[in-house]
Amino acid sequence: MRMFALLALAVPLLLPVTLAQKPPAPPSTPPSRPATPPPPSSQPIQPREDLVMFLQGRVATDDGTPVPHDVVVERVCNNKVLQQVYASSHGNFSMQLGSRADSFLDASVDPLSQSGAASKDSMMGISRRELTNCELRATVSGFHPSAISLMGLTPDSSSMEVGAIVVHRATKIKGMTLSAAPYQAPRGARREYEKGLEAEKNGRLADARQCFEKAVEIYPKYASAWFQLGAVLQNLAHKDAARKAYTQATTIDTRFLPPYLSLASMAYETGNWTEVLNLTGYIIDLDPLKYANVTGYIVDLDSLDYADAYFYNAVANYKLNKIEDAEKSGLKAEHLDLRPRFPQLHLLLAEIFARKEIYATAISETKLYLELAPHAKNADQVREWLAKLEKLNGPVSNGEKTNQK
């Protein structure tokens, strides 16, 4: 009993010692190590700096057509362009933020490379607060630039999905295919250029040639003067020299389209269908009305007549046995050509529809050809062919046509 009483008295005295020897709870961060942020894939939902590592989204057209190949997406902060990337062929883009890639135009936008890039650059990322003064702007030829603000968007962990940047197709404006070079040329070059235009208008081709040659000698980057020189040389039957002048104009200003059309015309005359297709394809790609839903006839007031380009393109496609493409370009040329200047276009469409056994349309196009060119060298042959089409279209019923196929 005495021993138990002593033990009972000793327990309260030992208790503070036992509690004092109990190890303390570990702190949230060991004091001996500096705190380092985890990799992007394992960052907490609300990081200390709220860093955004990537901006992702896509560019789309307002009419649902495919996105052109030259879409550039820019990050603009406080009216200053800080970063640029190309969109992919499908319009998708991804922009890496806060790294050494800033201010460089990235050729690749493959999202699969993001994790590797993140591990190589520990300083990557921009705070959400900084991005509130930024916007993403999409720029592409043939469309009005479009932008979206980053202020109201919420980041998902280390990346921010911005959605779609919709670009709107530009309307066609008279003179949009003119070169800007005349406004940059020195006064002497402009004077010779204007004298050359006047001489060419009055039929003095030799004088016009001298004036245009002086203009490009004074200002070698004068694309319009090179083009006019090529036109004069072509009229003087100096085809090789004309081709060189046209080509020089295209190298100076790739957006100045008339020399491309002249080169396509020369390739058409020689039957170089692959070159015709390449040249006219380039022109058509820059045509703002390329994807428009054209259902009627259009008065084209542009200095470059796209009806020519579509006509040459249709013939080249037909000669290369690309029938569907030939039909599309041929119909577009027909809608654009209010002043019928290509009777052979209707004969081409007639041949296409006859191959597809759409005889009524083939007959209509053939008759239109004969109305426009009643005295053509092949008029009698075309009339004989028209009679055969009418026989095929007349007595044969739809059921018989199906059996003949």
C-alpha positions, 0 to 999 in steps of 0.5 A: 500500500505504501508503494502504491501511494508513492507511485500515485504521487510520482505520476503527476511529477513525471507527466510534464517531463514526458510531455516535454520529451514528445517530438514536435509536429513537422512544419509544412515546409522543412526550414533547412530547404528552400521552398521550390514550386512543383512542376506544372503538371502537379501545381496546386489549383491556386499557386502563389503567383497564379502563373499561366504557362500556356495559352491554347486556342484555335482560329476559325473563319466566320464562313466556316471555310478552312483556315489559310496556311499563314495565320499568325497569332500575336500576344499584344500587351499594352498595345505592344506585340510581345509574342507571335506563333503560327497556327497549325493547318487546322487553326490550332495554336499554343503559346508558351509564356514567360520563357525565352521563346517570347518575341520569337515567331515559333514555327511549331505549335505542337502541344505535345512538346509543352511538357518538355519545354516546361521542364527545361525552363524553370522561369516559365510562366506569367502571372494572371494579373499581368495577362489582364492587360493583354489580348490575342490577335489573329492576322491572316491575308484576306481577312480582317484581324480579330482579337480577344481579351484575356481579362475575363478568362480563367486559367485551368491549372498552368494553361489557359484555354482561350477558345476560338478567335473568329476572323471575318473575310474581307470585302473586295475593294477596288484597287486592292491588287495595286502595288504600294511601290509607286508611293515609295518610288522617288519622284524621278522614277514616278515621272518616268513611270507616268510618261511610260503609261501615257506613251503606252496608252497612245500606242508608242510602245518603243517610247513606253519601253524606254520610260519604264526601263528608266523608272526601274533603273532609278528605283529597282524595287518599282514592281508596277514599272516592272509589270508595265515593262513586261506588258510592253515587251510582250506586245513587242513580241519579246516574250523571254524579256517580258517573262523576266520583267514579270518575274522580277515584279513578283519577287519584289511584291508577292501581293501584287497579282497582275504579273502572276496573271500575265505569267499564267497567260503566257504559260496558257499559250504554251500549254504548260498546264502545271505552271498555269495551275500553280500561278492561278492557284496562288492568285485564287488563294488571295481572292477574297471571294474565293469561298463566298457563296456566289449564286449570281453574276458579279460585277468585278471592279478590281484592277485584276479580273479574277475571271481570267484566273479562274478560267485559266485554272479551269482549263489547266485542271481539265487538261490535267484530268482534274474534272471536279476542280475544273468544273468548280473554277469554270463555274466561278469564272462564268459567274464573275465574267459579266462581260463574256470574254471567254466563249471557250469557257462555255465549251469547256463546261459543256464538255465537262457536263457531257462527260458527267452525262448531264446533257441538258446543261451541256446543251445549254453551254454549247448553245451559249458558246455558239451565240458568242462565237458563231463564226469560230473556226470550229463552229461547224464541228461544235454544231454537229456535236450539239446535235449528238447531245440533243439526241442523247438528251431527247428520247432517252428516259431517265430509266434508260440512262441508268441502264446505259451506265 
